[in-house]
Amino acid sequence: MILASKFIDRERELEFLKEKYDSGAAELIILYGRRRVGKTYLLQRFLSEVNGLYLLAEESETILEDFSERLADYFDDPVLRENPLRNWRAFFAYLAEKSRKRLVVVIDEVQYIAKAHREFLSVLQKYWDTSLSGTKIMLILCGSLVSFMEGVLSAKSPLYGRRTGAWKVEEMGFFSVRKFHPLSLEDAVRVYGVFGGVPQYWADYNPNIDFWENLRRLLLSKGAKYYDEPKYLLREELRDVSRYFSILRAIALGYNRFGQIAEGARIEKNSLGKYLGVLQEMGYVREEFPVTGGRRGIYRISDNLFAFWFRFVYPRKSEIEMGFDVVDEIKEEFNQYLGPVFEEVAKQFLIELNRAGQLPFKFTKIGRWWRRGEEIDLVALNERERKALLVEVKWKELSEREARGILKDLERKAELVGLEGWEKSYGVVAKGVEGKEELKEEGFLVWDLAEFERLI
Ligand SMILES: Nc1ncnc2c1ncn2[C@@H]1O[C@H](COP(=O)(O)OP(=O)(O)OP(=O)(O)O)[C@@H](O)[C@H]1O
């Protein structure tokens, strides 16, 4: 694979890999994460720095023959070329033999091997214990089936206790994916709302054409590359997706509490927990609690593409199939959809400011707060210093009057949070805020998109 010149972020991941490399000792690393999140790209980048062997398992009957060929090429071994490895024992024995010096071997899409060759992991375990662990190999197993990979990490797996490191590659944050294209911040928020922090989608986004035209081409027409993406991703991991579909659809429509979801998705309460657990493990759903604590959380779709798709695409599939353009219909609700998306972006923004020491105090916790119909978009706390920052987030241009109204209401709501005796600061984040400077002079914190721009 040829690396495009632009490589964005992933510093912590690269550092993790390099540290393991520098140990010089045998390392068995598990690297995993959602499809299209950039695992292969990261590993290719790492390999371009340290040199090593990249083996991609394909869904084929001839994985071992293919790997033999790759090994024969890499080590320029004519004997191996003539006599391909016959089983996984021979494969690991060969790697052990070659690992007297530091040798990095990446096996990508490892789930395909484990599916076709059930003995793969236990043979690896045996060879790890008897020989590989005493060599200088750095073996990286990479996979995109999150449920499978978490199984590999679990106590029941043959590799339990052997692995020397594991890393789940997560989506990128807004301020990272933003670097893909020179978009206005407003457009970047819209793209983030649809594609989240998944690099592959951003790489496919064309900044030279209009946002909605991009969606038509990538998502909103039959046969488009991501037209059926969530269905495809779920089907890869799960046998029967229908119940998961109902649950995701219910959450996307705004049924967030456990009981509401059961009702909306028409699923018995006593089996809903299991399904939600699986969706959480795969990273498509998360449970959120008020920042000040609470036993009962609300559920949200944590993958923006899923949130967008289940809200806007799935219910319009028959229109799209018939070739209708659904953009105008989606436009009507899209701004409202972006509300929570912008809250998430604002949260990441505050985290960046916090890291840079640009807030009145360092917070150690941030999240939403709600109780009995009242809610505050972002509450950042330092419990030891008893300091709190309370922030409302609005995806719109605010007049000074509106901003004042919001801040006043925030002061009222702050009384309900239970922060008596705490030092409190109040703030607002919006697309734009009229009278920003006056409000700041009065001690409020005010950020708009122009301030975001300064951070980047
Ligand atoms: N750090 C990055 N910087 C710039 N572009 C990236 C980065 N990571 C990923 N990409 C883009 O996203 C694409 C998909 O990444 P990659 O193939 O590594 O994903 P993956 O997690 O291996 O996916 P899959 O599991 O579906 O194979 C890359 O081809 C590249 O265009």
The ligand as a Gaussian input file, in Angstrom:
#p B3LYP/6-31G(d) Opt

LIG

0 1
 N       -3.883000       9.162000      10.351000
 C       -4.449000       9.360000       9.144000
 N       -4.156000      10.437000       8.419000
 C       -4.702000      10.641000       7.210000
 N       -5.552000       9.772000       6.620000
 C       -5.903000       8.660000       7.297000
 C       -5.364000       8.391000       8.590000
 N       -5.888000       7.222000       9.019000
 C       -6.697000       6.798000       8.043000
 N       -6.720000       7.631000       7.011000
 C       -7.538000       7.492000       5.774000
 O       -8.566000       6.557000       6.020000
 C       -8.445000       5.441000       5.149000
 C       -8.840000       4.176000       5.867000
 O       -7.885000       3.825000       6.808000
 P       -7.474000       2.310000       7.048000
 O       -7.579000       1.514000       5.804000
 O       -6.195000       2.334000       7.763000
 O       -8.620000       1.859000       8.028000
 P       -8.757000       0.467000       8.768000
 O       -9.070000       0.779000      10.188000
 O       -7.606000      -0.402000       8.512000
 O      -10.043000      -0.054000       8.037000
 P      -10.608000      -1.544000       7.779000
 O      -10.717000      -2.187000       9.103000
 O      -11.940000      -1.225000       7.164000
 O       -9.651000      -2.193000       6.860000
 C       -7.008000       5.482000       4.663000
 O       -6.887000       4.901000       3.394000
 C       -6.697000       6.953000       4.629000
 O       -7.186000       7.543000       3.458000

